[in-house]
């Protein structure tokens, strides 16, 4: 069995998967909003311990564990730098080594959006496609690109679909720039806009719902509740987000002409099919080859996609025992399937 | 020797190249604004005949000829459908067979932007890069993508960088949509805007220059002259185009993180280095990885890039004589280099 941790701006989702990538244990914690990287890492370790407990094993018995992290990830060392949306993470933190020490197993760290995209491409909604864009609609809007069945990383920084410009001189983005898709569609930017509008007198129950649910930020669940209650500000800001997503996704498809677009992320998964249909509708007027639109689908692995992707990364990176050692281990443990598990093609 | 024809919305550029891709003959005709596809094809044939004459050979003695065409190109048959910006070309015209018949040599047809991008990637400003985007700033704004040294075509329609959305609810594009980069930066859209503004009373000499030079549209040369004369409307519309190009190119780079961006096309080549620098400056504020910007360069093959690319396409597609036949032909013609020419790696 392997562990996977998806570190998001809002939540930490840990999973334990078996050799067939079924989730056999999981745990979800809110991402700390204060403190230092070690505090966040401690919360990640706790989440994975709970997921392991649910799967009936000790973390130290996991073959390996993976982490999908925001920020600049050095895959070779497991260190993470400049993870904005995470508290006190302007510098570099040795996420991989810290967790390996805390959990007692090998830990590999990859880019959050990258591992989630590969999980969808290999095991999820993207299985039938050779080229796709993964759009992760959450605290920010992340993107992952698969071309000819393989991740396209550019010089290491490809996939910043959230920072494609959909409106020159437009809204201020959390990245400091103007008019990015994320400035309209990212959960963090939407919350800033909601607070600003409320201050200016806009009527909304968004923050009442937040307090009632004992949260300190507008999570995807709060947005969903407000929409259900037909809160006018929530409706307006989500409509605005959908329009921006439609324009940005269309721009990306006009450039790359991929077979499919997979919509995931906290908001994408929470809102699901009806909103993916709305994004599709918002995309169509901007699509150049509108007679041949790409498939647009909800991420099939849902909230677990990032964690499963992190476990997939670990499986690809871990030091495999030699055949002889493995045969011995299999004989000793009787767990041939798990020990011999390989990444699916 | 091989022929290459670049069919643009404003001009037809024909070249004849030797086995080392040097241009040894060329001719340029304005693209007819009226008539049927056969009229345009006739003008293409005339241009290539003149280029051949300059090179001192008959068109029928060319090893082959290529055409870079706008519209939907069927490479297998050489037919072209729905070439907007060309007169009466809503249906399908058998460009390849028509020209082969008129010129007496094999003719192959490819996508205009695709062949120009490959020419820059293999022989021009992109030679040193493994991944690049070609941006052809002319009547429209076309894009070509090279990833891992190979063209990325998607499902056949990739590269529509001109129709990436840079301003939601923005200016009307010649494609009918709103807010496309081309709606601000395409020569055709800029001309429509200039006429509209002049009607509303804006002061400009753009149309006087046009009449004086006996033209019926605002060619890149006319824009250049107006800028030199510090025409305020020309300056304003070109500034607007540069801003849109900066935003659109940044969006594409944020998504793909390529090594280089090559700026070509009628306006790109005419304005050259100073404007490529301005596009770079307009891109920077939108670039997510702004510490690691791509190289931005002027298309090195200039106005001949499309034609050379078309000849390159022909060379890749033509039926090569068998070794034995070739040896015989070489012995007979004494032109071993040309007959044995291969596409450069």
Interface residues (C-beta under 8 A of the other chain):
Chain A: X131 X143 X145 X147 X152 X153 X154 X155 X156 X157 X158 X159 X160 X161 X163 X164 X165 X166 X167 X168 X170 X175 X177 X178 X179 X180 X243 X244 X247 X248 X250 X251 X252 X254 X255 X256 X257 X258 X259 X285 X286 X288 X289 X292
Chain B: X131 X143 X145 X147 X152 X153 X154 X155 X156 X157 X158 X159 X160 X161 X163 X164 X165 X166 X167 X168 X170 X175 X177 X178 X179 X180 X243 X244 X247 X248 X250 X251 X252 X254 X255 X256 X257 X258 X259 X285 X286 X288 X289 X292
